[in-house]
Amino acid sequence: MLTSERLWTNDAAPPRRPAETRVGDGAPLTHVTLVWREGEREDWLKFGKPVAERIIDRRQRIESYAAGQVFALVRWASNEYGTIRSTLDIVRAVAADESCTSIDQVDPGGDLLLSVKGWSKVAQVFRLIDAIEASGIDPCEVAPDHWRHVHNRMAGRERPRGYSPARHRAWLQRKALLP
């Protein structure tokens, strides 16, 4: 069935995103939809520095991130029997030409650095984030490899290494050398 719309294959570039989903320099943004229904469904960001925010209504907003920015999305839901979902995802926003992982409430998706399910694991990651902040390091600036390390160690039921200021300095020096 042929339509007037442009059909594209793997060889062709995907369609461009609308202008309102782009930063001033034309780069596309990653959008995170947050919903807050007290005691029923509560989504929030543990850390992240959005470049734009749009309030939809009293219970819903969309925060936008430029490529390369890192944020932590926490999702919690319950019903009359108790908690039914507790998740924490640490995500790096991707550029238009990068591949990405599909993540609920993240459009178009992102580089999933860490993902945990269950309140005990979420609380454990909260403690790791708090320790990083206590050492004077912004969690948004932590090496992506560290978040992957934490994810893999927790998946293997092992204790992750800490993230020290010395490790952070090494990351910043390595990052300065990257193109």
C-alpha positions as CSV (number, residue, x, y, z in Angstrom):
1,M,0.0,0.0,0.0
2,L,1.5,3.3,-1.1
3,T,0.7,6.6,0.6
4,S,1.8,10.1,0.1
5,E,4.0,9.9,3.2
6,R,7.7,9.3,2.6
7,L,8.6,5.7,3.3
8,W,12.2,5.1,4.6
9,T,14.4,2.1,4.9
10,N,17.4,1.4,7.0
11,D,19.5,3.2,4.4
12,A,17.5,6.4,4.6
13,A,17.7,8.9,7.4
14,P,14.7,8.9,9.9
15,P,12.3,11.8,9.7
16,R,13.4,15.0,11.4
17,R,11.8,15.8,14.8
18,P,9.6,18.9,15.1
19,A,11.3,22.2,15.9
20,E,9.8,22.3,19.4
21,T,11.7,19.2,20.4
22,R,15.1,20.8,19.6
23,V,17.6,22.9,21.5
24,G,18.5,26.3,20.1
25,D,21.4,24.8,18.0
26,G,18.9,22.4,16.3
27,A,20.0,19.3,18.3
28,P,17.0,17.0,19.3
29,L,16.1,16.6,22.9
30,T,15.3,13.6,25.0
31,H,11.9,14.0,26.8
32,V,11.0,12.5,30.2
33,T,7.3,12.4,31.1
34,L,6.8,12.5,34.9
35,V,3.4,11.7,36.5
36,W,2.5,12.4,40.1
37,R,-0.7,10.9,41.6
38,E,-0.2,11.0,45.4
39,G,-0.1,7.5,46.8
40,E,-0.9,5.9,43.5
41,R,1.8,6.7,41.0
42,E,4.8,8.9,41.7
43,D,7.6,9.5,39.2
44,W,10.5,11.8,40.0
45,L,14.1,12.6,39.1
46,K,16.7,11.7,41.7
47,F,19.2,13.8,39.8
48,G,19.4,15.6,36.4
49,K,19.6,19.1,35.0
50,P,16.9,19.5,32.4
51,V,17.4,22.2,29.7
52,A,13.6,22.6,29.3
53,E,10.4,21.8,31.2
54,R,6.8,21.8,30.1
55,I,4.0,21.5,32.6
56,I,1.0,19.6,31.1
57,D,-1.3,19.8,34.1
58,R,-1.2,19.5,37.9
59,R,-0.1,15.9,37.7
60,Q,2.1,15.7,34.7
61,R,5.1,17.4,33.3
62,I,7.8,16.8,30.6
63,E,11.5,17.5,31.3
64,S,13.9,17.7,28.4
65,Y,17.6,16.8,28.2
66,A,20.3,17.5,25.6
67,A,22.5,14.7,24.2
68,G,25.1,13.6,26.7
69,Q,23.2,14.7,29.8
70,V,22.6,12.0,32.5
71,F,19.6,11.7,34.7
72,A,18.1,9.3,37.2
73,L,14.4,8.4,36.7
74,V,12.5,6.9,39.7
75,R,9.1,5.3,39.2
76,W,6.9,4.1,42.0
77,A,3.3,2.8,41.9
78,S,0.9,1.1,44.3
79,N,-2.6,-0.3,44.5
80,E,-4.9,-1.2,47.4
81,Y,-2.5,-4.1,48.4
82,G,0.7,-2.1,48.5
83,T,3.7,-1.3,46.2
84,I,3.4,-2.8,42.7
85,R,6.4,-1.1,41.1
86,S,9.7,0.5,42.2
87,T,12.3,1.2,39.6
88,L,15.3,3.4,39.1
89,D,16.9,4.0,35.7
90,I,20.0,6.1,35.1
91,V,20.0,7.2,31.5
92,R,22.2,9.2,29.2
93,A,20.4,11.2,26.6
94,V,21.5,10.4,23.1
95,A,22.2,12.3,19.9
96,A,20.0,11.8,16.9
97,D,22.5,9.6,15.2
98,E,23.1,7.3,18.2
99,S,21.3,4.0,18.8
100,C,19.2,3.9,22.0
101,T,17.3,1.7,24.3
102,S,13.5,2.0,24.5
103,I,12.6,3.2,28.1
104,D,9.1,3.8,29.4
105,Q,8.3,7.5,29.7
106,V,11.6,8.5,27.9
107,D,11.2,9.7,24.3
108,P,12.9,8.6,22.1
109,G,14.8,6.5,24.5
110,G,18.4,6.7,25.8
111,D,21.6,5.0,26.7
112,L,20.5,2.9,29.8
113,L,23.4,3.0,32.2
114,L,21.7,1.4,35.2
115,S,18.4,-0.2,35.8
116,V,17.1,-1.7,39.1
117,K,13.7,-3.0,40.1
118,G,12.5,-3.5,43.7
119,W,12.6,-1.1,46.5
120,S,15.6,-2.7,48.3
121,K,17.7,-2.2,45.2
122,V,16.4,1.3,44.5
123,A,17.3,2.2,48.1
124,Q,20.8,0.7,47.7
125,V,21.4,2.9,44.6
126,F,20.0,5.9,46.6
127,R,22.7,5.3,49.2
128,L,25.4,5.1,46.5
129,I,24.1,8.4,45.0
130,D,24.1,10.0,48.4
131,A,27.7,8.9,49.1
132,I,28.8,10.4,45.7
133,E,27.0,13.7,46.6
134,A,28.6,13.7,50.1
135,S,32.0,13.5,48.5
136,G,31.2,16.7,46.6
137,I,30.6,15.2,43.2
138,D,27.6,15.9,41.1
139,P,26.0,12.5,40.1
140,C,25.2,14.0,36.7
141,E,29.0,14.2,36.1
142,V,29.9,10.6,37.2
143,A,31.6,8.4,34.6
144,P,29.0,6.4,32.7
145,D,31.2,3.4,33.1
146,H,30.7,3.6,36.9
147,W,26.9,3.4,36.6
148,R,27.3,0.4,34.3
149,H,29.6,-1.2,36.8
150,V,27.1,-0.6,39.6
151,H,24.3,-2.2,37.4
152,N,26.4,-5.3,36.6
153,R,27.6,-5.8,40.2
154,M,24.0,-5.5,41.6
155,A,22.7,-7.9,38.9
156,G,25.4,-10.4,40.1
157,R,24.5,-9.7,43.8
158,E,27.9,-8.3,44.4
159,R,28.9,-5.1,46.2
160,P,29.9,-2.3,43.7
161,R,33.1,-0.3,44.1
162,G,32.8,3.2,45.5
163,Y,33.2,6.3,43.3
164,S,36.1,8.4,44.8
165,P,37.2,11.9,44.0
166,A,40.4,10.4,42.5
167,R,38.3,8.1,40.2
168,H,36.3,11.2,39.2
169,R,39.4,13.2,38.4
170,A,40.6,10.3,36.2
171,W,37.3,10.3,34.4
172,L,37.4,14.1,33.8
173,Q,40.9,13.8,32.4
174,R,39.9,10.9,30.1
175,K,36.7,12.8,29.0
176,A,38.9,15.8,28.1
177,L,40.8,13.6,25.6
178,L,37.6,12.2,23.9
179,P,36.6,13.8,20.6
